[in-house]
Amino acid sequence: MEKIRVASEQGMGERSEIHRLKARHDEIEKRLSELERHLSLTPDEQIERSQLKKEKLRAKDRLALLSSTLRKAS
């Protein structure tokens, strides 16, 4: 019984993280879209775009890992 409760609590934590990561991914996508509408980017905007793309990729990778973990646990 204890194993089931621990697995359930872990799954809830992973689902919470998935929701948080999806929200952040959407925020990043929105900001990248804003930057793409500019005819040219300042050096600071170029750095921001590069950092956002990396963060977006990390979030996507983490989402894939969490989704895979939840599917295996189900």
All heavy atoms as a GROMACS GRO file, in nm:
protein
  607
    1MET      N    1   0.082  -0.119   0.000
    1MET     CA    2   0.000   0.000   0.000
    1MET      C    3   0.087   0.125   0.000
    1MET      O    4   0.056   0.221  -0.067
    1MET     CB    5  -0.092  -0.004   0.122
    1MET     CG    6  -0.191   0.106   0.126
    1MET     SD    7  -0.314   0.078  -0.002
    1MET     CE    8  -0.427   0.203   0.034
    2GLU      N    9   0.195   0.122   0.076
    2GLU     CA   10   0.286   0.237   0.084
    2GLU      C   11   0.348   0.267  -0.051
    2GLU      O   12   0.363   0.382  -0.089
    2GLU     CB   13   0.394   0.212   0.189
    2GLU     CG   14   0.485   0.331   0.213
    2GLU     CD   15   0.414   0.452   0.272
    2GLU    OE1   16   0.314   0.434   0.343
    2GLU    OE2   17   0.460   0.565   0.245
    3LYS      N   18   0.384   0.164  -0.127
    3LYS     CA   19   0.445   0.184  -0.260
    3LYS      C   20   0.348   0.255  -0.353
    3LYS      O   21   0.387   0.340  -0.431
    3LYS     CB   22   0.488   0.052  -0.320
    3LYS     CG   23   0.609  -0.008  -0.256
    3LYS     CD   24   0.648  -0.137  -0.325
    3LYS     CE   25   0.770  -0.198  -0.259
    3LYS     NZ   26   0.812  -0.321  -0.326
    4ILE      N   27   0.221   0.220  -0.346
    4ILE     CA   28   0.120   0.283  -0.431
    4ILE      C   29   0.107   0.431  -0.397
    4ILE      O   30   0.102   0.515  -0.485
    4ILE     CB   31  -0.016   0.212  -0.417
    4ILE    CG1   32  -0.006   0.070  -0.473
    4ILE    CG2   33  -0.126   0.291  -0.488
    4ILE    CD1   34  -0.128  -0.015  -0.447
    5ARG      N   35   0.106   0.464  -0.269
    5ARG     CA   36   0.092   0.602  -0.227
    5ARG      C   37   0.214   0.684  -0.271
    5ARG      O   38   0.199   0.793  -0.322
    5ARG     CB   39   0.075   0.612  -0.075
    5ARG     CG   40   0.044   0.753  -0.032
    5ARG     CD   41   0.017   0.769   0.114
    5ARG     NE   42  -0.026   0.648   0.180
    5ARG     CZ   43  -0.015   0.627   0.309
    5ARG    NH1   44   0.038   0.718   0.387
    5ARG    NH2   45  -0.056   0.514   0.363
    6VAL      N   46   0.333   0.630  -0.253
    6VAL     CA   47   0.455   0.699  -0.295
    6VAL      C   48   0.454   0.722  -0.445
    6VAL      O   49   0.485   0.830  -0.494
    6VAL     CB   50   0.581   0.620  -0.251
    6VAL    CG1   51   0.706   0.679  -0.313
    6VAL    CG2   52   0.592   0.618  -0.099
    7ALA      N   53   0.417   0.621  -0.522
    7ALA     CA   54   0.412   0.635  -0.668
    7ALA      C   55   0.308   0.739  -0.708
    7ALA      O   56   0.331   0.818  -0.798
    7ALA     CB   57   0.380   0.500  -0.732
    8SER      N   58   0.194   0.740  -0.640
    8SER     CA   59   0.089   0.837  -0.669
    8SER      C   60   0.136   0.978  -0.639
    8SER      O   61   0.113   1.071  -0.717
    8SER     CB   62  -0.036   0.804  -0.589
    8SER     OG   63  -0.134   0.900  -0.610
    9GLU      N   64   0.200   0.997  -0.525
    9GLU     CA   65   0.251   1.130  -0.488
    9GLU      C   66   0.358   1.175  -0.586
    9GLU      O   67   0.363   1.292  -0.623
    9GLU     CB   68   0.305   1.128  -0.345
    9GLU     CG   69   0.196   1.115  -0.241
    9GLU     CD   70   0.250   1.092  -0.101
    9GLU    OE1   71   0.374   1.088  -0.084
    9GLU    OE2   72   0.168   1.078  -0.009
   10GLN      N   73   0.443   1.084  -0.628
   10GLN     CA   74   0.548   1.117  -0.724
   10GLN      C   75   0.483   1.158  -0.857
   10GLN      O   76   0.523   1.254  -0.919
   10GLN     CB   77   0.641   0.999  -0.746
   10GLN     CG   78   0.755   1.030  -0.841
   10GLN     CD   79   0.848   0.910  -0.858
   10GLN    OE1   80   0.821   0.801  -0.809
   10GLN    NE2   81   0.954   0.931  -0.930
   11GLY      N   82   0.383   1.085  -0.899
   11GLY     CA   83   0.312   1.118  -1.023
   11GLY      C   84   0.248   1.255  -1.018
   11GLY      O   85   0.249   1.329  -1.115
   12MET      N   86   0.194   1.291  -0.902
   12MET     CA   87   0.132   1.423  -0.887
   12MET      C   88   0.238   1.532  -0.897
   12MET      O   89   0.215   1.636  -0.959
   12MET     CB   90   0.058   1.432  -0.753
   12MET     CG   91  -0.068   1.347  -0.750
   12MET     SD   92  -0.149   1.346  -0.589
   12MET     CE   93  -0.187   1.518  -0.568
   13GLY      N   94   0.355   1.508  -0.840
   13GLY     CA   95   0.464   1.605  -0.850
   13GLY      C   96   0.512   1.620  -0.993
   13GLY      O   97   0.540   1.731  -1.038
   14GLU      N   98   0.519   1.509  -1.064
   14GLU     CA   99   0.560   1.514  -1.204
   14GLU      C  100   0.457   1.586  -1.289
   14GLU      O  101   0.492   1.664  -1.377
   14GLU     CB  102   0.585   1.373  -1.257
   14GLU     CG  103   0.709   1.310  -1.198
   14GLU     CD  104   0.725   1.162  -1.229
   14GLU    OE1  105   0.626   1.100  -1.272
   14GLU    OE2  106   0.836   1.111  -1.211
   15ARG      N  107   0.329   1.562  -1.261
   15ARG     CA  108   0.224   1.632  -1.336
   15ARG      C  109   0.231   1.782  -1.311
   15ARG      O  110   0.211   1.862  -1.402
   15ARG     CB  111   0.087   1.577  -1.300
   15ARG     CG  112   0.059   1.442  -1.360
   15ARG     CD  113  -0.081   1.393  -1.328
   15ARG     NE  114  -0.102   1.258  -1.374
   15ARG     CZ  115  -0.074   1.149  -1.304
   15ARG    NH1  116  -0.025   1.158  -1.183
   15ARG    NH2  117  -0.096   1.029  -1.354
   16SER      N  118   0.258   1.821  -1.187
   16SER     CA  119   0.271   1.962  -1.153
   16SER      C  120   0.388   2.024  -1.229
   16SER      O  121   0.378   2.134  -1.282
   16SER     CB  122   0.292   1.977  -1.002
   16SER     OG  123   0.316   2.109  -0.969
   17GLU      N  124   0.499   1.952  -1.234
   17GLU     CA  125   0.615   2.001  -1.307
   17GLU      C  126   0.585   2.010  -1.457
   17GLU      O  127   0.627   2.103  -1.524
   17GLU     CB  128   0.737   1.912  -1.283
   17GLU     CG  129   0.862   1.968  -1.348
   17GLU     CD  130   0.988   1.890  -1.318
   17GLU    OE1  131   0.982   1.789  -1.245
   17GLU    OE2  132   1.094   1.931  -1.368
   18ILE      N  133   0.510   1.914  -1.508
   18ILE     CA  134   0.473   1.918  -1.650
   18ILE      C  135   0.391   2.043  -1.680
   18ILE      O  136   0.417   2.112  -1.779
   18ILE     CB  137   0.395   1.790  -1.690
   18ILE    CG1  138   0.492   1.672  -1.698
   18ILE    CG2  139   0.322   1.809  -1.822
   18ILE    CD1  140   0.425   1.537  -1.718
   19HIS      N  141   0.294   2.074  -1.594
   19HIS     CA  142   0.213   2.195  -1.615
   19HIS      C  143   0.300   2.320  -1.610
   19HIS      O  144   0.284   2.411  -1.692
   19HIS     CB  145   0.101   2.203  -1.512
   19HIS     CG  146  -0.005   2.100  -1.532
   19HIS    ND1  147  -0.086   2.097  -1.643
   19HIS    CD2  148  -0.044   1.996  -1.454
   19HIS    CE1  149  -0.170   1.996  -1.633
   19HIS    NE2  150  -0.146   1.932  -1.520
   20ARG      N  151   0.392   2.324  -1.514
   20ARG     CA  152   0.482   2.440  -1.501
   20ARG      C  153   0.570   2.453  -1.625
   20ARG      O  154   0.587   2.562  -1.679
   20ARG     CB  155   0.568   2.425  -1.375
   20ARG     CG  156   0.657   2.545  -1.347
   20ARG     CD  157   0.750   2.519  -1.229
   20ARG     NE  158   0.836   2.404  -1.247
   20ARG     CZ  159   0.947   2.403  -1.324
   20ARG    NH1  160   0.983   2.510  -1.390
   20ARG    NH2  161   1.020   2.294  -1.333
   21LEU      N  162   0.626   2.342  -1.670
   21LEU     CA  163   0.713   2.345  -1.787
   21LEU      C  164   0.637   2.383  -1.914
   21LEU      O  165   0.689   2.458  -1.998
   21LEU     CB  166   0.781   2.209  -1.807
   21LEU     CG  167   0.893   2.176  -1.710
   21LEU    CD1  168   0.932   2.030  -1.723
   21LEU    CD2  169   1.013   2.265  -1.734
   22LYS      N  170   0.515   2.334  -1.928
   22LYS     CA  171   0.434   2.370  -2.046
   22LYS      C  172   0.405   2.520  -2.046
   22LYS      O  173   0.411   2.585  -2.151
   22LYS     CB  174   0.304   2.291  -2.050
   22LYS     CG  175   0.323   2.149  -2.095
   22LYS     CD  176   0.189   2.076  -2.103
   22LYS     CE  177   0.209   1.934  -2.151
   22LYS     NZ  178   0.081   1.861  -2.160
   23ALA      N  179   0.373   2.575  -1.929
   23ALA     CA  180   0.346   2.719  -1.919
   23ALA      C  181   0.470   2.799  -1.955
   23ALA      O  182   0.463   2.897  -2.029
   23ALA     CB  183   0.298   2.754  -1.779
   24ARG      N  184   0.585   2.756  -1.904
   24ARG     CA  185   0.710   2.826  -1.934
   24ARG      C  186   0.743   2.813  -2.082
   24ARG      O  187   0.787   2.910  -2.146
   24ARG     CB  188   0.825   2.772  -1.848
   24ARG     CG  189   0.957   2.840  -1.872
   24ARG     CD  190   0.952   2.988  -1.840
   24ARG     NE  191   1.079   3.050  -1.874
   24ARG     CZ  192   1.093   3.172  -1.920
   24ARG    NH1  193   0.988   3.252  -1.932
   24ARG    NH2  194   1.212   3.220  -1.952
   25HIS      N  195   0.722   2.696  -2.139
   25HIS     CA  196   0.747   2.673  -2.282
   25HIS      C  197   0.662   2.769  -2.365
   25HIS      O  198   0.710   2.828  -2.462
   25HIS     CB  199   0.716   2.527  -2.315
   25HIS     CG  200   0.757   2.486  -2.452
   25HIS    ND1  201   0.677   2.506  -2.562
   25HIS    CD2  202   0.869   2.425  -2.498
   25HIS    CE1  203   0.738   2.460  -2.669
   25HIS    NE2  204   0.854   2.410  -2.633
   26ASP      N  205   0.536   2.786  -2.327
   26ASP     CA  206   0.447   2.878  -2.397
   26ASP      C  207   0.494   3.023  -2.386
   26ASP      O  208   0.488   3.099  -2.483
   26ASP     CB  209   0.304   2.866  -2.346
   26ASP     CG  210   0.239   2.733  -2.382
   26ASP    OD1  211   0.292   2.662  -2.472
   26ASP    OD2  212   0.137   2.700  -2.320
   27GLU      N  213   0.542   3.062  -2.266
   27GLU     CA  214   0.595   3.197  -2.247
   27GLU      C  215   0.715   3.221  -2.338
   27GLU      O  216   0.728   3.327  -2.399
   27GLU     CB  217   0.638   3.218  -2.101
   27GLU     CG  218   0.527   3.224  -2.000
   27GLU     CD  219   0.580   3.225  -1.858
   27GLU    OE1  220   0.703   3.239  -1.837
   27GLU    OE2  221   0.498   3.212  -1.765
   28ILE      N  222   0.803   3.124  -2.342
   28ILE     CA  223   0.922   3.135  -2.426
   28ILE      C  224   0.882   3.147  -2.572
   28ILE      O  225   0.935   3.232  -2.645
   28ILE     CB  226   1.017   3.015  -2.404
   28ILE    CG1  227   1.075   3.017  -2.262
   28ILE    CG2  228   1.128   3.013  -2.509
   28ILE    CD1  229   1.147   2.890  -2.223
   29GLU      N  230   0.789   3.064  -2.615
   29GLU     CA  231   0.743   3.066  -2.754
   29GLU      C  232   0.686   3.203  -2.789
   29GLU      O  233   0.713   3.257  -2.897
   29GLU     CB  234   0.638   2.957  -2.776
   29GLU     CG  235   0.597   2.940  -2.919
   29GLU     CD  236   0.708   2.890  -3.008
   29GLU    OE1  237   0.788   2.806  -2.963
   29GLU    OE2  238   0.716   2.937  -3.122
   30LYS      N  239   0.610   3.260  -2.698
   30LYS     CA  240   0.551   3.393  -2.721
   30LYS      C  241   0.660   3.498  -2.736
   30LYS      O  242   0.656   3.580  -2.828
   30LYS     CB  243   0.457   3.429  -2.606
   30LYS     CG  244   0.389   3.561  -2.622
   30LYS     CD  245   0.296   3.590  -2.505
   30LYS     CE  246   0.236   3.729  -2.519
   30LYS     NZ  247   0.155   3.765  -2.403
   31ARG      N  248   0.758   3.496  -2.647
   31ARG     CA  249   0.865   3.596  -2.654
   31ARG      C  250   0.948   3.577  -2.780
   31ARG      O  251   0.987   3.675  -2.846
   31ARG     CB  252   0.954   3.587  -2.529
   31ARG     CG  253   1.070   3.684  -2.529
   31ARG     CD  254   1.024   3.828  -2.535
   31ARG     NE  255   1.141   3.916  -2.535
   31ARG     CZ  256   1.148   4.032  -2.600
   31ARG    NH1  257   1.043   4.078  -2.666
   31ARG    NH2  258   1.257   4.103  -2.597
   32LEU      N  259   0.977   3.453  -2.817
   32LEU     CA  260   1.053   3.429  -2.940
   32LEU      C  261   0.976   3.480  -3.062
   32LEU      O  262   1.037   3.537  -3.155
   32LEU     CB  263   1.085   3.280  -2.955
   32LEU     CG  264   1.194   3.226  -2.863
   32LEU    CD1  265   1.202   3.074  -2.874
   32LEU    CD2  266   1.329   3.289  -2.894
   33SER      N  267   0.846   3.464  -3.061
   33SER     CA  268   0.764   3.516  -3.171
   33SER      C  269   0.772   3.668  -3.179
   33SER      O  270   0.780   3.725  -3.288
   33SER     CB  271   0.618   3.474  -3.154
   33SER     OG  272   0.605   3.336  -3.169
   34GLU      N  273   0.772   3.731  -3.062
   34GLU     CA  274   0.787   3.877  -3.059
   34GLU      C  275   0.921   3.919  -3.117
   34GLU      O  276   0.928   4.013  -3.196
   34GLU     CB  277   0.775   3.928  -2.915
   34GLU     CG  278   0.638   3.917  -2.855
   34GLU     CD  279   0.636   3.950  -2.706
   34GLU    OE1  280   0.741   3.988  -2.650
   34GLU    OE2  281   0.528   3.936  -2.644
   35LEU      N  282   1.026   3.849  -3.079
   35LEU     CA  283   1.159   3.883  -3.130
   35LEU      C  284   1.169   3.860  -3.280
   35LEU      O  285   1.235   3.936  -3.351
   35LEU     CB  286   1.266   3.802  -3.056
   35LEU     CG  287   1.290   3.838  -2.909
   35LEU    CD1  288   1.382   3.737  -2.843
   35LEU    CD2  289   1.347   3.979  -2.897
   36GLU      N  290   1.105   3.756  -3.329
   36GLU     CA  291   1.111   3.724  -3.472
   36GLU      C  292   1.043   3.830  -3.558
   36GLU      O  293   1.074   3.844  -3.676
   36GLU     CB  294   1.051   3.586  -3.500
   36GLU     CG  295   1.130   3.471  -3.442
   36GLU     CD  296   1.273   3.462  -3.493
   36GLU    OE1  297   1.296   3.489  -3.612
   36GLU    OE2  298   1.362   3.430  -3.412
   37ARG      N  299   0.951   3.905  -3.500
   37ARG     CA  300   0.882   4.010  -3.575
   37ARG      C  301   0.970   4.133  -3.597
   37ARG      O  302   0.938   4.217  -3.681
   37ARG     CB  303   0.753   4.050  -3.504
   37ARG     CG  304   0.644   3.944  -3.519
   37ARG     CD  305   0.508   3.998  -3.478
   37ARG     NE  306   0.500   4.023  -3.334
   37ARG     CZ  307   0.452   3.936  -3.245
   37ARG    NH1  308   0.411   3.818  -3.285
   37ARG    NH2  309   0.447   3.966  -3.118
   38HIS      N  310   1.079   4.144  -3.524
   38HIS     CA  311   1.170   4.258  -3.541
   38HIS      C  312   1.248   4.242  -3.671
   38HIS      O  313   1.286   4.131  -3.709
   38HIS     CB  314   1.270   4.264  -3.426
   38HIS     CG  315   1.208   4.293  -3.293
   38HIS    ND1  316   1.282   4.337  -3.187
   38HIS    CD2  317   1.081   4.286  -3.247
   38HIS    CE1  318   1.204   4.355  -3.082
   38HIS    NE2  319   1.081   4.324  -3.117
   39LEU      N  320   1.270   4.354  -3.738
   39LEU     CA  321   1.349   4.349  -3.861
   39LEU      C  322   1.494   4.315  -3.831
   39LEU      O  323   1.560   4.245  -3.907
   39LEU     CB  324   1.339   4.483  -3.936
   39LEU     CG  325   1.201   4.517  -3.991
   39LEU    CD1  326   1.202   4.655  -4.055
   39LEU    CD2  327   1.157   4.412  -4.092
   40SER      N  328   1.543   4.369  -3.721
   40SER     CA  329   1.678   4.334  -3.676
   40SER      C  330   1.678   4.334  -3.524
   40SER      O  331   1.595   4.398  -3.460
   40SER     CB  332   1.782   4.433  -3.729
   40SER     OG  333   1.756   4.563  -3.680
   41LEU      N  334   1.770   4.260  -3.468
   41LEU     CA  335   1.778   4.247  -3.323
   41LEU      C  336   1.902   4.319  -3.271
   41LEU      O  337   2.008   4.316  -3.334
   41LEU     CB  338   1.785   4.100  -3.283
   41LEU     CG  339   1.666   4.012  -3.320
   41LEU    CD1  340   1.694   3.868  -3.284
   41LEU    CD2  341   1.539   4.060  -3.254
   42THR      N  342   1.887   4.381  -3.155
   42THR     CA  343   2.002   4.439  -3.088
   42THR      C  344   2.090   4.324  -3.038
   42THR      O  345   2.044   4.209  -3.028
   42THR     CB  346   1.959   4.525  -2.968
   42THR    OG1  347   1.901   4.439  -2.869
   42THR    CG2  348   1.859   4.633  -3.008
   43PRO      N  349   2.214   4.353  -3.005
   43PRO     CA  350   2.299   4.247  -2.949
   43PRO      C  351   2.237   4.181  -2.825
   43PRO      O  352   2.244   4.059  -2.809
   43PRO     CB  353   2.429   4.318  -2.916
   43PRO     CG  354   2.435   4.431  -3.016
   43PRO     CD  355   2.291   4.476  -3.031
   44ASP      N  356   2.174   4.261  -2.740
   44ASP     CA  357   2.109   4.204  -2.621
   44ASP      C  358   1.992   4.113  -2.659
   44ASP      O  359   1.970   4.008  -2.598
   44ASP     CB  360   2.059   4.315  -2.528
   44ASP     CG  361   2.171   4.383  -2.452
   44ASP    OD1  362   2.282   4.325  -2.443
   44ASP    OD2  363   2.148   4.494  -2.399
   45GLU      N  364   1.916   4.153  -2.761
   45GLU     CA  365   1.805   4.069  -2.806
   45GLU      C  366   1.855   3.940  -2.871
   45GLU      O  367   1.792   3.836  -2.857
   45GLU     CB  368   1.717   4.147  -2.904
   45GLU     CG  369   1.635   4.256  -2.839
   45GLU     CD  370   1.563   4.345  -2.939
   45GLU    OE1  371   1.611   4.361  -3.052
   45GLU    OE2  372   1.456   4.398  -2.902
   46GLN      N  373   1.967   3.948  -2.939
   46GLN     CA  374   2.025   3.827  -2.999
   46GLN      C  375   2.066   3.728  -2.890
   46GLN      O  376   2.041   3.607  -2.902
   46GLN     CB  377   2.145   3.863  -3.086
   46GLN     CG  378   2.108   3.936  -3.212
   46GLN     CD  379   2.230   3.984  -3.290
   46GLN    OE1  380   2.343   3.956  -3.253
   46GLN    NE2  381   2.205   4.057  -3.397
   47ILE      N  382   2.125   3.781  -2.784
   47ILE     CA  383   2.164   3.695  -2.671
   47ILE      C  384   2.041   3.637  -2.605
   47ILE      O  385   2.035   3.517  -2.575
   47ILE     CB  386   2.250   3.775  -2.569
   47ILE    CG1  387   2.386   3.809  -2.630
   47ILE    CG2  388   2.265   3.698  -2.439
   47ILE    CD1  389   2.467   3.909  -2.549
   48GLU      N  390   1.939   3.722  -2.584
   48GLU     CA  391   1.815   3.675  -2.523
   48GLU      C  392   1.752   3.564  -2.607
   48GLU      O  393   1.710   3.461  -2.554
   48GLU     CB  394   1.716   3.790  -2.508
   48GLU     CG  395   1.583   3.748  -2.448
   48GLU     CD  396   1.479   3.858  -2.446
   48GLU    OE1  397   1.499   3.964  -2.507
   48GLU    OE2  398   1.374   3.834  -2.383
   49ARG      N  399   1.747   3.583  -2.738
   49ARG     CA  400   1.688   3.482  -2.827
   49ARG      C  401   1.764   3.351  -2.816
   49ARG      O  402   1.704   3.243  -2.806
   49ARG     CB  403   1.690   3.532  -2.972
   49ARG     CG  404   1.626   3.431  -3.068
   49ARG     CD  405   1.629   3.477  -3.210
   49ARG     NE  406   1.769   3.483  -3.252
   49ARG     CZ  407   1.809   3.528  -3.369
   49ARG    NH1  408   1.724   3.574  -3.457
   49ARG    NH2  409   1.936   3.530  -3.401
   50SER      N  410   1.895   3.358  -2.816
   50SER     CA  411   1.977   3.238  -2.804
   50SER      C  412   1.951   3.165  -2.672
   50SER      O  413   1.934   3.043  -2.668
   50SER     CB  414   2.125   3.274  -2.817
   50SER     OG  415   2.206   3.163  -2.797
   51GLN      N  416   1.946   3.241  -2.563
   51GLN     CA  417   1.922   3.181  -2.432
   51GLN      C  418   1.782   3.121  -2.423
   51GLN      O  419   1.763   3.013  -2.365
   51GLN     CB  420   1.941   3.286  -2.322
   51GLN     CG  421   2.085   3.327  -2.304
   51GLN     CD  422   2.102   3.446  -2.209
   51GLN    OE1  423   2.010   3.524  -2.187
   51GLN    NE2  424   2.222   3.459  -2.154
   52LEU      N  425   1.684   3.190  -2.481
   52LEU     CA  426   1.547   3.139  -2.478
   52LEU      C  427   1.535   3.010  -2.558
   52LEU      O  428   1.464   2.918  -2.517
   52LEU     CB  429   1.450   3.244  -2.533
   52LEU     CG  430   1.421   3.362  -2.442
   52LEU    CD1  431   1.340   3.468  -2.515
   52LEU    CD2  432   1.350   3.319  -2.315
   53LYS      N  433   1.601   3.003  -2.671
   53LYS     CA  434   1.596   2.881  -2.752
   53LYS      C  435   1.655   2.763  -2.676
   53LYS      O  436   1.602   2.652  -2.680
   53LYS     CB  437   1.669   2.902  -2.885
   53LYS     CG  438   1.590   2.985  -2.983
   53LYS     CD  439   1.661   2.996  -3.116
   53LYS     CE  440   1.576   3.068  -3.218
   53LYS     NZ  441   1.637   3.067  -3.351
   54LYS      N  442   1.765   2.788  -2.605
   54LYS     CA  443   1.826   2.681  -2.525
   54LYS      C  444   1.734   2.638  -2.411
   54LYS      O  445   1.718   2.518  -2.384
   54LYS     CB  446   1.961   2.727  -2.470
   54LYS     CG  447   2.067   2.740  -2.577
   54LYS     CD  448   2.195   2.796  -2.520
   54LYS     CE  449   2.297   2.820  -2.630
   54LYS     NZ  450   2.420   2.884  -2.579
   55GLU      N  451   1.674   2.737  -2.344
   55GLU     CA  452   1.583   2.705  -2.234
   55GLU      C  453   1.461   2.628  -2.285
   55GLU      O  454   1.414   2.534  -2.221
   55GLU     CB  455   1.539   2.832  -2.162
   55GLU     CG  456   1.451   2.805  -2.042
   55GLU     CD  457   1.404   2.930  -1.971
   55GLU    OE1  458   1.452   3.041  -2.001
   55GLU    OE2  459   1.316   2.916  -1.884
   56LYS      N  460   1.410   2.669  -2.400
   56LYS     CA  461   1.294   2.602  -2.459
   56LYS      C  462   1.327   2.456  -2.490
   56LYS      O  463   1.247   2.366  -2.464
   56LYS     CB  464   1.253   2.675  -2.587
   56LYS     CG  465   1.133   2.618  -2.655
   56LYS     CD  466   1.101   2.699  -2.781
   56LYS     CE  467   1.000   2.629  -2.866
   56LYS     NZ  468   0.980   2.695  -2.995
   57LEU      N  469   1.446   2.431  -2.542
   57LEU     CA  470   1.488   2.295  -2.573
   57LEU      C  471   1.503   2.211  -2.446
   57LEU      O  472   1.460   2.096  -2.440
   57LEU     CB  473   1.619   2.295  -2.652
   57LEU     CG  474   1.670   2.161  -2.700
   57LEU    CD1  475   1.567   2.091  -2.786
   57LEU    CD2  476   1.800   2.180  -2.777
   58ARG      N  477   1.560   2.271  -2.341
   58ARG     CA  478   1.572   2.198  -2.213
   58ARG      C  479   1.434   2.164  -2.157
   58ARG      O  480   1.412   2.054  -2.107
   58ARG     CB  481   1.652   2.282  -2.111
   58ARG     CG  482   1.801   2.283  -2.134
   58ARG     CD  483   1.876   2.343  -2.016
   58ARG     NE  484   1.835   2.479  -1.985
   58ARG     CZ  485   1.890   2.589  -2.036
   58ARG    NH1  486   1.990   2.579  -2.122
   58ARG    NH2  487   1.847   2.709  -2.000
   59ALA      N  488   1.341   2.259  -2.168
   59ALA     CA  489   1.205   2.235  -2.119
   59ALA      C  490   1.139   2.123  -2.200
   59ALA      O  491   1.074   2.035  -2.143
   59ALA     CB  492   1.122   2.363  -2.127
   60LYS      N  493   1.158   2.126  -2.330
   60LYS     CA  494   1.100   2.022  -2.416
   60LYS      C  495   1.157   1.884  -2.382
   60LYS      O  496   1.083   1.786  -2.372
   60LYS     CB  497   1.127   2.055  -2.562
   60LYS     CG  498   1.063   1.961  -2.660
   60LYS     CD  499   1.090   2.005  -2.802
   60LYS     CE  500   1.029   1.909  -2.902
   60LYS     NZ  501   1.057   1.947  -3.039
   61ASP      N  502   1.288   1.878  -2.362
   61ASP     CA  503   1.351   1.751  -2.325
   61ASP      C  504   1.299   1.700  -2.190
   61ASP      O  505   1.271   1.582  -2.173
   61ASP     CB  506   1.503   1.766  -2.319
   61ASP     CG  507   1.567   1.782  -2.455
   61ASP    OD1  508   1.501   1.756  -2.558
   61ASP    OD2  509   1.684   1.824  -2.459
   62ARG      N  510   1.286   1.789  -2.093
   62ARG     CA  511   1.237   1.751  -1.960
   62ARG      C  512   1.092   1.704  -1.968
   62ARG      O  513   1.053   1.606  -1.904
   62ARG     CB  514   1.252   1.868  -1.863
   62ARG     CG  515   1.207   1.840  -1.723
   62ARG     CD  516   1.298   1.745  -1.652
   62ARG     NE  517   1.249   1.723  -1.516
   62ARG     CZ  518   1.264   1.612  -1.448
   62ARG    NH1  519   1.332   1.512  -1.498
   62ARG    NH2  520   1.215   1.600  -1.328
   63LEU      N  521   1.011   1.774  -2.049
   63LEU     CA  522   0.872   1.733  -2.068
   63LEU      C  523   0.864   1.592  -2.126
   63LEU      O  524   0.783   1.510  -2.082
   63LEU     CB  525   0.799   1.831  -2.160
   63LEU     CG  526   0.753   1.960  -2.097
   63LEU    CD1  527   0.712   2.061  -2.205
   63LEU    CD2  528   0.638   1.934  -2.001
   64ALA      N  529   0.947   1.564  -2.224
   64ALA     CA  530   0.948   1.431  -2.286
   64ALA      C  531   0.986   1.325  -2.183
   64ALA      O  532   0.924   1.218  -2.177
   64ALA     CB  533   1.043   1.428  -2.404
   65LEU      N  534   1.085   1.353  -2.101
   65LEU     CA  535   1.129   1.259  -1.999
   65LEU      C  536   1.018   1.235  -1.896
   65LEU      O  537   0.989   1.120  -1.861
   65LEU     CB  538   1.255   1.311  -1.929
   65LEU     CG  539   1.310   1.224  -1.817
   65LEU    CD1  540   1.358   1.091  -1.872
   65LEU    CD2  541   1.422   1.297  -1.745
   66LEU      N  542   0.955   1.341  -1.848
   66LEU     CA  543   0.849   1.326  -1.749
   66LEU      C  544   0.729   1.252  -1.807
   66LEU      O  545   0.670   1.166  -1.741
   66LEU     CB  546   0.805   1.463  -1.698
   66LEU     CG  547   0.903   1.535  -1.606
   66LEU    CD1  548   0.857   1.677  -1.580
   66LEU    CD2  549   0.922   1.460  -1.476
   67SER      N  550   0.693   1.283  -1.929
   67SER     CA  551   0.580   1.214  -1.993
   67SER      C  552   0.609   1.066  -2.007
   67SER      O  553   0.523   0.981  -1.982
   67SER     CB  554   0.552   1.276  -2.131
   67SER     OG  555   0.508   1.408  -2.116
   68SER      N  556   0.730   1.034  -2.045
   68SER     CA  557   0.771   0.895  -2.059
   68SER      C  558   0.765   0.822  -1.924
   68SER      O  559   0.715   0.711  -1.914
   68SER     CB  560   0.911   0.887  -2.118
   68SER     OG  561   0.958   0.754  -2.119
   69THR      N  562   0.812   0.888  -1.821
   69THR     CA  563   0.811   0.831  -1.686
   69THR      C  564   0.669   0.806  -1.639
   69THR      O  565   0.639   0.700  -1.582
   69THR     CB  566   0.883   0.925  -1.586
   69THR    OG1  567   1.016   0.945  -1.632
   69THR    CG2  568   0.885   0.868  -1.448
   70LEU      N  569   0.580   0.901  -1.665
   70LEU     CA  570   0.440   0.883  -1.623
   70LEU      C  571   0.374   0.770  -1.699
   70LEU      O  572   0.295   0.694  -1.642
   70LEU     CB  573   0.362   1.013  -1.642
   70LEU     CG  574   0.385   1.119  -1.537
   70LEU    CD1  575   0.312   1.249  -1.576
   70LEU    CD2  576   0.338   1.072  -1.401
   71ARG      N  577   0.403   0.757  -1.829
   71ARG     CA  578   0.343   0.648  -1.906
   71ARG      C  579   0.390   0.512  -1.855
   71ARG      O  580   0.312   0.419  -1.845
   71ARG     CB  581   0.379   0.663  -2.055
   71ARG     CG  582   0.289   0.757  -2.130
   71ARG     CD  583   0.309   0.744  -2.279
   71ARG     NE  584   0.444   0.775  -2.323
   71ARG     CZ  585   0.487   0.898  -2.352
   71ARG    NH1  586   0.407   1.001  -2.341
   71ARG    NH2  587   0.611   0.916  -2.392
   72LYS      N  588   0.517   0.503  -1.819
   72LYS     CA  589   0.570   0.375  -1.769
   72LYS      C  590   0.509   0.341  -1.632
   72LYS      O  591   0.489   0.225  -1.601
   72LYS     CB  592   0.722   0.383  -1.757
   72LYS     CG  593   0.792   0.382  -1.890
   72LYS     CD  594   0.942   0.394  -1.874
   72LYS     CE  595   1.011   0.402  -2.008
   72LYS     NZ  596   1.156   0.422  -1.995
   73ALA      N  597   0.482   0.443  -1.552
   73ALA     CA  598   0.426   0.421  -1.418
   73ALA      C  599   0.279   0.382  -1.423
   73ALA      O  600   0.227   0.322  -1.330
   73ALA     CB  601   0.444   0.546  -1.332
   74SER      N  602   0.213   0.417  -1.532
   74SER     CA  603   0.068   0.389  -1.541
   74SER      C  604   0.038   0.246  -1.573
   74SER      O  605   0.105   0.167  -1.617
   74SER     CB  606   0.005   0.475  -1.650
   74SER     OG  607   0.017   0.611  -1.614
   0.00000   0.00000   0.00000
